[in-house]
Amino acid sequence: MELVKKTFTRILIILSFFLFYSPQLMAGGVVWTSPATISTSNKNASDPQVGLDNNGNVVAVWVENGFVISKTLPVNGSWSSQTTLSGSGASIPQLVVDGNGNANAIWIENGVVNVASKALNGSWSAATALSSSGASSPQIALDTNGNVVAVWVLNGVIQSATHLFGGSWPGSPDDLSGSGMDYPQVAIGANGNVVAVWHGVFSSMDTVFAANKSISGTWNAPEQISSASYNCVFPKIDVDLNGNAIAVWFRYQVANTVYSDVVLQAATCPYSDSWTAPIDLSRAGLYDPASLFGNVYYDGHGNAIACWNISYDGSSFSYEVATLPAGGIWSQTIDLLSQNLYAYAIDLAVDAYGHAFAVYMLNNTSQPSVEIQCRKMDIFALGPAWCTSFASLSSGSYNGYPQAAAVSNGNQIYSAAVWLSYNGSNTTIQAATGAGIIFSPPSNLAVVQNSYDKFLFTTYCNTLSWQPSTDPKVKGYYIYRNGKPILGVPPDVSQMIDENRIPGESVTYGVSAYYGDFSQSQVVNITYP
């Protein structure tokens, strides 16, 4: 379609003018606060985790001298005094927070899995023990209905417990696997599809397994989802609102402790379907996967993004991502940072609108220091790219291992990050929060189907129109068909003709306003007929 070719070319030209550089506390239109030390300054802290609700209220947990500690930060408020969640001997907490501010934390305490919860303005509950002694590697997932699923390892067996909203934790856990397993991960879709993945050894090969269940049902038998031809380790999982699952992991080869062919792979499992064969997302690296980070995330529209770090020379590291539009195929690798000496860790936070915040550590040779930075991209975008502006979040010279969260609500976007910071005497936890405005979307979408007699046949076209955004900063519009981005148009265009349609076929179109800081508005949808 000629209109598509012309307008797509124009939007690429437009985007080229919006790159700018500003290494301050702003990234992609979100302004970050200066960092605050939230742990006790004269005690060693570790394992920070952070969560956000839809209104921008923050919950953080970490370990301090063997105790799980929590603080909260109301939007536009101040950090609370700390609450101790555990007894001594606690480690590796994990945290999930839902849109209403309900928080759930899980941790290991003297070899036992413990959980606690709190409502938005409530206090943390007393801890509940879920496992026998000897457990490790706890993980927790929370759906939009308040249901919680926990997984962990006990004597090499993957175990799980489910807490339905308004109910209580079961008296005994479920066994998901045989022995010899580790590294479980779990995620839940809004439709109640629960998927867990983990690592084990099968036929002398490191292997990735998966199992699923409905939120109130029983676990299905596990299946191998990685290739039998490769060693595969450290899987991560996410599930979108419709129950579609995506997993990533590292494959590798090793000879005499020398690693090669280290590649981040991905596989998908559409809801009520089978896992696809894995595909490669990265080039082949040269570093032990145990020292690398990889993860995958969905936004609220079924678009996915995978992020990872990798070493191609065996000494420095690169941060990379790839995106997967709903119903589409994986993009080429998108570089964030190449060959940095201390690019050890990256975390990504993705909101419902597809804004992705990468929070990562790197060696800043101009300082010099190891600092925490944040950069933003829009995974909805046609030809996604990183915003050239970044925010330097940390203070001091020694910072690392960040965790991030982000949400959008109406026209407001909130973000938060926590990380380790060494102050010369102790390892402390620093935190920063960000906020920004998501500008007005287009409105009054309409679709009309017309037919045209071509003499030998009749062709049908859908004409999509909209009322432009009222914001003067709009740089263009993105158009979606059935959730997949298909076209970008300049700000003076307010309709699109979609040719060669099937008469009366159901199709959903979406339009969002696009801005020069790699942000877009909420996607407004209409279904025809």
Secondary structure, DSSP 8 states (H G I E B T S, - for coil): -HHHHHHHHHHHHHHHT------SSEETTEEE---EE-S-TTS-EEEEEEEE-TT--EEEEEEETTEEEEEEE-TTS-----EE-S-SSEEEEEEEE-TTS-EEEEEEETTEEEEEEE-TTS-----EE-S-TTEEEEEEEE-TTS-EEEEEEETTEEEEEEE-TTS---SS-EE-S-SSEEEEEEEE-TTSEEEEEEEEEETTEEEEEEEEEETTS-----EE-S-TTSEEEEEEEEE-TTS-EEEEEEEEEEETTEEEEEEEEEEEE-TTS-----EE-S--B-S-GGG--EEEEE-TTS-EEEEEEE-SSSSSEEEEEEEE-TTS-----EEEEEEETT---EEEEE-TTSEEEEEEEEEETTTTEEEEEEEEEETTSSS--B-S--EE---SSBEEEEEEEEEEETTEEEEEEEEEEE-SS-EEEEEEEEEEE-----EEEEEEEEEEE-SSSEEEEEEEEEE--S-TT--EEEEEETTEEEEEE-TT--EEEE-S--TT--EEEEEEEE-TTS-B---EEEEE-
